[in-house]
Amino acid sequence: MEERIVLGIDPGTVVMGYGLIRIKGRDAEMIAMGVLELEKIQNHYYRLRRIFERVLGLIDEFHPDELAIESPFFGKNVQSMLKLGRAQGVAMAAALSRDIPIYEYAPLKIKMSITGNGGASKEQVANILQRMFKIPQEQMPVYLDATDGLAAAVCHFNQTSRSISTTKSTSWKDFIAKNQDRISKRKGKDEG
């Protein structure tokens, strides 16, 4: 069974969130999640260097096969967007320096992938991820940037596992043959 590790990043120049998942076939398990707090670093360029160093550290520790990163959203504050784009760029440069493929996902796509609602709140995303990975409440992060980073990794898993599953099944007949247990359970519920 193929195994791969995905590093998800929610870029930011005040708080950068990250999450790592291990994928085995069609199952995913959380390895780690956390944040890099940059508030105390006054110089913007030093913040960028710290982001680069932390992403490299995560790569060297966990050896991810892919990086899933949230792409900047278009806001009204041009300076904020510029800083966010720089944070994303240095995280991507760290991955590229280790030859790790990069996949970008819009915030709307990530939320939609996790909750089924592109307008979901950070709290809703965090709650679903908590249930999905059975994370005890006391281990939930204070900053939701961590669950946003984890959500980017899970979004990538969802996108890539769908493409794998759709190439294997070529007809309804194949789908029904491969999913008899699901169909039997559903049929029982519909009849009861």
Secondary structure, 3 states (H helix, E strand, C coil): CCEEEEEEEECCCCEEEEEEEEEECCEEEEEEEEEEECCCCCCHHHHHHHHHHHHHHHHHHHCCCEEEEECCCCCCCHHHHHHHHHHHHHHHHHHHHCCCCEEEECHHHHHHHHHCCCCCCHHHHHHHHHHHHCCCHHHCCCCCHHHHHHHHHHHHHHHHHHHHHHHHCCCHHHHHHHCHHHHHHHHHHHHC
